[in-house]
Amino acid sequence: MNYNEPSEEEKNNWQNDPKNWIWGIFYYNPKDKRLFPPKKIKEFGYTTNFANPNSVFALILLLAVLIIIGRFIK
């Protein structure tokens, strides 16, 4: 077990804490190093941790790739 990594219980507590959600839809937790943590309702997939700059960069990169692909498909 890596002692620097938070436990699953702690990750679940972060996810369920309303203070880590801006307007209830944007996840913002500087303590959470995951790029794409699960959404509040895990069955709905994953969200971006906007407190992690790498996560925001990955989201922008993904959106740019999708836009470029969309332009070429036309």
C-alpha positions as CSV (number, residue, x, y, z in Angstrom):
1,M,0.0,0.0,0.0
2,N,1.3,3.4,-0.9
3,Y,0.9,5.7,2.1
4,N,0.9,8.8,0.0
5,E,-2.1,7.7,-1.9
6,P,-5.5,8.4,-0.2
7,S,-7.6,5.4,0.6
8,E,-10.8,4.6,-1.4
9,E,-12.8,5.7,1.6
10,E,-11.1,9.1,1.6
11,K,-11.7,9.4,-2.2
12,N,-15.4,8.6,-1.7
13,N,-15.6,11.2,1.1
14,W,-14.1,13.8,-1.2
15,Q,-16.5,12.9,-3.9
16,N,-19.5,13.1,-1.6
17,D,-18.4,16.4,0.0
18,P,-20.5,19.2,-1.5
19,K,-17.7,21.7,-0.8
20,N,-15.7,19.9,-3.6
21,W,-18.4,20.6,-6.2
22,I,-18.9,24.1,-7.7
23,W,-22.6,24.7,-8.5
24,G,-23.0,21.0,-7.9
25,I,-21.6,20.0,-11.3
26,F,-17.9,21.0,-11.4
27,Y,-15.5,18.9,-9.3
28,Y,-12.7,21.1,-7.7
29,N,-10.5,19.4,-5.1
30,P,-6.8,20.3,-5.0
31,K,-6.1,17.3,-2.7
32,D,-7.4,14.8,-5.3
33,K,-4.6,14.1,-7.8
34,R,-6.9,12.0,-10.1
35,L,-7.3,13.5,-13.6
36,F,-10.8,12.2,-14.1
37,P,-12.6,11.2,-10.9
38,P,-16.0,9.6,-11.0
39,K,-19.1,11.8,-11.1
40,K,-21.4,12.1,-8.0
41,I,-23.5,9.3,-9.4
42,K,-20.8,6.9,-10.5
43,E,-23.0,5.2,-13.1
44,F,-22.8,8.5,-15.1
45,G,-19.1,8.2,-15.8
46,Y,-16.3,10.5,-15.0
47,T,-15.7,14.2,-14.7
48,T,-12.7,16.6,-14.8
49,N,-11.0,17.7,-11.6
50,F,-10.7,21.4,-12.3
51,A,-8.2,21.9,-9.5
52,N,-5.7,19.7,-11.3
53,P,-4.0,21.7,-14.2
54,N,-3.1,18.4,-15.9
55,S,-6.8,17.4,-15.9
56,V,-7.8,20.7,-17.4
57,F,-5.1,20.4,-20.1
58,A,-6.2,16.8,-20.9
59,L,-9.9,18.1,-21.3
60,I,-8.8,20.9,-23.6
61,L,-6.7,18.5,-25.6
62,L,-9.6,16.0,-25.9
63,L,-12.0,18.7,-27.0
64,A,-9.5,20.0,-29.6
65,V,-9.0,16.5,-31.1
66,L,-12.8,16.0,-31.3
67,I,-13.3,19.4,-33.0
68,I,-10.5,18.6,-35.5
69,I,-11.9,15.1,-36.2
70,G,-15.4,16.7,-36.6
71,R,-14.1,19.1,-39.3
72,F,-12.5,16.3,-41.3
73,I,-15.5,14.0,-41.2
74,K,-17.7,16.6,-43.0
